[in-house]
């Protein structure tokens, strides 16, 4: 591994994933070791229009003797190459290649015997499907889902009308753009240049997010359909969400204390169908990425997660 852009003690390893229709493909595994590791590890997987940039998240784990890893998926963040369409995929199963390799490195190369997967948003959907499909391999020992993207945050009538069109166009014209994109409310709640407290690369995480393409949305809809049909993840799971959703397209002060991307009630609805041992917690004043919420919501998240880990990990 080489030193990561975050500087020591963060290291990174490039995972060669071959080529696709756009050319060479890579993923990036970031590592930070605990000073007194106890054999446990966590693998963080980001969401859409995102990448790993949160050292305080790693701080939480390494303080407990858990080695921290983060995976920038193909075409995201550190892994985004100049010839690639940002954040694009046709099938969520494409990400299994880098997830399998990351888990292999963590367990076989670095010698960890227990693995917690910490997903955020789209990363929760991807890793939930992966954990279900790899359930016979004991790849995962526990899972933490931070504001999972388990359903579309649109009215049911809009979904009913648009889904058949999206499914057809996503198959025949996967790189075509949707007519409606994301807004910048969530980004404005995070970045210090607007109303937030965080600094990150706006080339890799634009305030309004990257444009949404039909092939990617088709992959999401197919993945959500599988999840809605019910999964059987054997590992214990904790799902955390805000207590409220903010659904307006323009900024107001209410966006400082709510999930301005997804419907938090959807997260609660689909949690029981993930597996046999699920826990749901709601964080008052939490943002979409609960780990980036202002205090005291951020502390509440880590307190809840710490208690759950004491019992299950």
N, C-alpha and C positions, 0 to 999 in steps of 0.2 A: 504494500500500500504506500501511497504518497501523501504528503500533507494536504489537507483539504483547504478550500478557500476560506473556511472559518478560522484557519490557523490551528496550531497545536493546542490541545491534544487530539484534534479531529484528523482522521485519515480517510482516504477514499481509494476505492478500487473500481476500475472500469470493467464492466462485464460485457464481453463481446457476444452479441446476439445474432450475428450473421447479417443478412440483408433482407429487405422487403422491396416493394415496388418503387420506393423512393431512394433506395440505396442502403449503405451500411447503417446498422442499428446497434446502439449500446444502451446500457443502464449503468447507474452509479451507486455503489454501496458505500455509505459513509459510516465510520466507526469511531466511537470514543469509549475507551476502556475505563472501568471503575478502578480506583486505587487499590481496593481490596475486593476483587471479584469473587462471588460465591458460586459461580457456575451457571447462573441465570443470565439470560439475554432478552432484550426487547428489540423488535423490528418495527420501525415506524414507516407507514406508507401514507403519503400525502393525498390530497384531493385534486380536482380539476383546477387548472390555472394556478398551480401551486408547486412547491418544492420544499425541501427541508432547509429551514433557516432559523430555527428556534432553539438556541443553546439552553434556555431555561428548562425546556422539556427534557433534554438530556440530563441536566443537573438533577432533576427530580429522581430519575432512575439510578444514576451512578452513585448518588448519595446513599442509596439502599443496597449497594454492592452489585448492581445489575449493569452489565455491559450494554451500551447503547449502540444500535445500528439504525440507519435510515436509508431507504431506497428511493432514489430519484428514478422513477419509471422511465421507460423509453419515451423520447420526445418531450420530456419535461425537464426543466431546470438544468442541472449539470449535464444531463444526458441529451439535451436538445441540440441537434446538429444543424448546420446552416441550410442543408438541402431538405430538411424535414418540415412537415406541416405540424405546428405546435399542438401537442396533447392529443393527436389523432390516433384512433384505432378503429378497426372494423368489428372486432370481437374482443370482449373482455378476457377471453381465454388466452389472448396473445401475451398477457402479462404473466402468465403462469411460468414462462421460461425464466424470467428474472427472479420471480419469487422462489422457484425451486432452487435456483443457483444460490440465492442469498441464504436460504435455509441450510443448504449444504455447507456453505462456507462457515456459517455460524456454528453448526453442530459438528461437522466432520473436520474442518480445518482448524477452527478456533476452540473446539472442544467443549462447547456448552451442552448441558444436559436438559435444560428447560428453556422454552421459548414462549414469550408473550408477544403477540402481534397487536400493535397499536395502529389502527386505521383512522383516517379522518375523511369524512364525506364520501366522495367517490372511492377513495381508498378502502373504505369499509365494505362497499358493495363488492369490489374486486376481491378483497381478501376473504370475505365471507364465502363467496362462491369457490374460491381456491381451497379454503379449509374444508368445505363440504366435499369437494371432489378428491381431496387428499386425505380424507378421514381415516382411511385404512393404513396410512403410513405413519401415524403419530407425529406429523410435522409440527403441530401446534399444541401447546399445553394450556394456553389461556388467551383470551382476546378482549381488547378494549376498543370499543367503537365510539368515536368522538363525532357526534352529529352526523349519523350515517345517511347517505343518499339512497334511501330505500324506496322512494316514490317520487313522482314528478310533482312539483309545486305549482300546479295549474288546476283550474276548475275542471270537474269531471266531464262537462260537456265539451270543453276545449280539447281535453285528452281524447275523448271518444271520436271527435271529428278529425283531429290532426294525426292520430296514431297510424291509421292505415296509409295515409299519404307519406308520412315519415318512413314507415317500414318499406314501402315500395321505392321511394326515392333514395333511401339510405342504401338499398341494395344495388340500384342501377346507376346512381350518381352520388357515390359516397362522399366526395369532396365538396359537394355543393353546400352553400351557406344557407342557414335558416334566415328567413326574413326578419325575425325578431331576435335580438341578442340579449346579453346580460346588461344590467345597469351597474353604476359605480358606487352604489350605496354601501355594499359590504366592504369594498376596498377603502372607501372613505372612512369607515369605522375603525380600520386597522392602521393605515399608514400615517406616520407622523407629519407628513406634509399636508394632511387633511385634518381629521379629527381623532386619530389614533395615537398610539405610542410606539409603533414598531417601524423598524427600518428594514427594507428588503429590496431585492432587485426587481424593478418594475418592468424590465424586459422579460423576465421569467414569470412574473406574477402581476400583470397589468391591473390597474384599478377596476376597469370594467370586465376583466377576464378576457380570454381569447375568444374569437368567433366560434360559434357552435356549428358544426357540420353534420349533415344528415347521417353519414355513416357512423359517426361517433354516437349520435343520439339513438340510432337503431340498436347499436350494441348495448347501450344503457337500458333501453326498454326491454330487450331480450333478457338481460341479466336480472332486471327487476321482476320480470315475469317468473323466472326460475325461483327467485327468492320468495315471491308471493305464494308460489305453489308449496313452499315449505322446504327448509333445509334440515339436515341432521348433523350439525357440528358437535362432536363429542366434547370439545373443550368448554370449560365455563366461560361465560361471556358477560361483560358489563357494557351496557349502552348508556351514554350520557348525552343529554340535550339541554338546551335552554328551556325555560318555562314558557317562553313566548316567541311568536314569529312576527316579523315586521314585513308587511307585504306591499308597501308603497314603493314606487320607482324613484322617488325623490327623497333627499336627505331630510331628516328631522332628528331632534335630540333623542327620540324614542329608539332610534337605530343603535344607540350606544349600549343598549341593554337587552338586545333580542337577536334571534337568528334572522338575518335579513336575506337568507338564501333559500332555506327549505322550511317546510311545514313540520314543526316539532311533533305534532300529533301523529303524523305518519310514522315517525321513528318509534313512538310508543306502540302504535298499532301492529307493526311488523316484528317487533322484538321477540315475542313468544315463539314465533315460527322459526327462529334461528337454530334452536337446539333444545336440550332438556334442562340446561342450567343457565338461565338468563336472569340478569339483574338490570333494572332500569332506574336511573337517577336523573332528577331534573335540577338544573343549576339556575338559581335566581339571578337575573342580570347577565346571563351568559350570551356571548356572541356565537356565530356559526362555528368558528374554531374556538372551542371553549378554553383551550390552553392560551389563547390570545385575548381572553376577556379581561376587562379592567378588574381591579380588586374591588370588593372582596370575592367576586365570583370565581376568579382564578384560584384563589386559595381553597374555596369550597370544593372545586373540582379535584384538586390534588389531595385534599383530605379524604374525600369520598373514595377516590381511586386507591389511596394508600390503605384504607381500611379493607377494601375489597381484596386487594392483593395479599394482605395479611392472612386472609381466609382461604384464598384460592390459588395463590402463586407464591 
